[in-house]
């Protein structure tokens, strides 16, 4: 019934269709902007519609256990590649986050992008297709395809509309990601061949490949290649160096999408592909994973404390926050994993909001240096209010969204590795230190330079209000989200759903 | 030769006849519709190949599905190269009938090489098209670069021809036959003389495919010849040479040394090509070194020949052909009046000439092996063949050198789209119809093969049987 509507295909390719629809408006940006907003809103409504009906879909019991919708068709027979898309609770959460983040990205760049507007919109829409595909693909080759496709628009986004050393940053971003993903490609092919040797079936399907028994050594190599690719995206310490550069030099929309979505593709890939495909290897590498994650949290927090550029500070804080997601995955335990997944959504919303706010400030003051501002509470109270709210959320104030994720991650991890949980807890204190410094220097203090700063306009208030609502709602009443990911998480860690 | 044989050979006959006809037409009506006439002949050969599925065996020649597939590919590249050359040559003042006539002759030679069923015919075909390229490379008589390139190509080419001929002679000495099918029947232990011959034939072919260490001519020749000629030289001649290697490799099938030689060639070519491309500042030289590197991946496919490497090699060369045509095509469109060669001179051209810029960018992403371009599927095919035949180390080297390649391809994209244009912000020349078509065909092929390679892969499966 609903599976016959090819909703997942529509979800993936509707933005691409919108991208092609932009072509006739090449010279008319004024008409193209509302059109892009329409496409993105349509996509968001579609995702929301899926969310509204997920319990009904789950009752229908589609082809794969735990999935709400599955689409499957042969694509490249000669290689054994199929076009398999599947939606479960985790994907649905990520799909909603994606659709929402793109609306935010468009809204923040409504006026900030004045040149080559239509090209910008087309790239945004093309990237939305790529990211949707990453979150829905269940065939490893198809996943890889989307995984690479989403890079190209981001490459242009940073390189064309970025600031500062944008070309250096975007090339660095691209090469880092390609390095990991090319080795992952080899691992994917190797896994496919090993499976074909054992069973005689040529397939890249995730659920067929999961059943491949592998010798421990092989598993470690293959998992290593996957882990590297995902760890670069994550980004885990010491593979994170592309992130501060890319974030700092990207346009605001690029930062929102980078922080909100591209980092999530790394953690999502580990949850969906890395751990299920190579469980023993993943167990072996768990101590390393913990170590890198905690080192990342501590290091990023310390470096964030020393930053003078607000955007760079938030970029480093991203590394720290993703460290909690990493710890939750490393624990591979229902509570911690649910926490990680919810935290992925939380971080997307809060950090996206913070980047958007810094972007707004940058549009007004043409600088992002912390030392220039001060006393903004008295000058632009609305901006300051929202900034304080999102900063508090980012620290993990109870009642706001990040608290839920971090709490679940830490309490789940505590049952597995008390030491890791304790060290990560120390990290929260460090987070508090640099965030309080940021807020204190920018929002409070006395005014350092007389800057003519107008307060938020109506578009910005609407955008931030929507984000703030989400932050509060996800913090006060996270039960629906936890329920959404509960079934898939139980299936992943092995237990009764 | 029966009537059926003639019908089967018609694609070659049309091209050869067309070459003569264009020469005659040029003599009778100088400056007439020569390119259009040549285009008509190529199109006729193309249509005939598709429409008449004949096969025939003649002394020296065998019209097989393999031949028909390669004719299709070669004639398509010829078509695009002619479309590119038509406008380019007019603007550059290269007039005369020799250009289109020689191009048709080159296509005939390539077709003959793909149809060869004995070594002599293979030699004839290969040298016929190489001979045609000696002329085409130096066709711009006033250009110093062109003359230099022509001389370099001639000296290297004749050396490779001599080696090839010597190899054939050695094979004939030891076996007493030139027929490929008889030579492929291996005795238990191949005699050293025969193996020496096969090695020399491979070395001769390595020149044509610019495999390291027989690649030294590539950069100079690609840079010196006019861009439409380079477009044809870097795609069609590589395609025909790949076909020749596929015909010759059964001779070394059971011999471990053959595998080892190809292994070393693949390794050296992938690494040297990509590293050398890294330091180039001119776009033609960059693309030349990149084409060297790309042929390294073809060699990797040949190493994995028993594990489906043949299909991967052909798919790779088709994907590369499309990307080569699009990239050199875009270069010829963008550099026709001013000799624009430095990468920095391509600043901002992506906006001033959107279509040619986009074609170049798509081609570069395809060469870098990034989906959804055909180059990704090609690399996928090659790497899976390599891993299947157990060449993990070579595959890892290939992947890492592909990463190096990403960097220099991106440099061009960065110049096209991310750097401000130079002071002279003159409105770009709008493309003529022939140029637009010539860029649109390979670009569409890149995207189609990248998203839906099934038809081609299944066709290759049937051809290689």
Boltz contact constraints between the chains, C-beta under 6 A:
constraints:
  - contact:
      token1: [A, 76]
      token2: [B, 453]
      max_distance: 6.0
  - contact:
      token1: [A, 76]
      token2: [B, 454]
      max_distance: 6.0
  - contact:
      token1: [A, 77]
      token2: [B, 454]
      max_distance: 6.0
  - contact:
      token1: [A, 78]
      token2: [B, 457]
      max_distance: 6.0
  - contact:
      token1: [A, 145]
      token2: [B, 371]
      max_distance: 6.0
  - contact:
      token1: [A, 148]
      token2: [B, 370]
      max_distance: 6.0
  - contact:
      token1: [A, 148]
      token2: [B, 371]
      max_distance: 6.0
  - contact:
      token1: [A, 149]
      token2: [B, 371]
      max_distance: 6.0
  - contact:
      token1: [A, 149]
      token2: [B, 372]
      max_distance: 6.0
  - contact:
      token1: [A, 159]
      token2: [B, 418]
      max_distance: 6.0
  - contact:
      token1: [A, 160]
      token2: [B, 417]
      max_distance: 6.0
  - contact:
      token1: [A, 160]
      token2: [B, 418]
      max_distance: 6.0
  - contact:
      token1: [A, 167]
      token2: [B, 414]
      max_distance: 6.0
  - contact:
      token1: [A, 167]
      token2: [B, 418]
      max_distance: 6.0
  - contact:
      token1: [A, 171]
      token2: [B, 410]
      max_distance: 6.0
  - contact:
      token1: [A, 178]
      token2: [B, 403]
      max_distance: 6.0
  - contact:
      token1: [A, 178]
      token2: [B, 406]
      max_distance: 6.0
  - contact:
      token1: [A, 179]
      token2: [B, 403]
      max_distance: 6.0
  - contact:
      token1: [A, 182]
      token2: [B, 399]
      max_distance: 6.0
  - contact:
      token1: [A, 182]
      token2: [B, 403]
      max_distance: 6.0
  - contact:
      token1: [A, 186]
      token2: [B, 395]
      max_distance: 6.0
  - contact:
      token1: [A, 186]
      token2: [B, 399]
      max_distance: 6.0
  - contact:
      token1: [A, 189]
      token2: [B, 383]
      max_distance: 6.0
  - contact:
      token1: [A, 189]
      token2: [B, 384]
      max_distance: 6.0
  - contact:
      token1: [A, 189]
      token2: [B, 387]
      max_distance: 6.0
  - contact:
      token1: [A, 190]
      token2: [B, 387]
      max_distance: 6.0
  - contact:
      token1: [A, 193]
      token2: [B, 387]
      max_distance: 6.0
  - contact:
      token1: [A, 193]
      token2: [B, 388]
      max_distance: 6.0
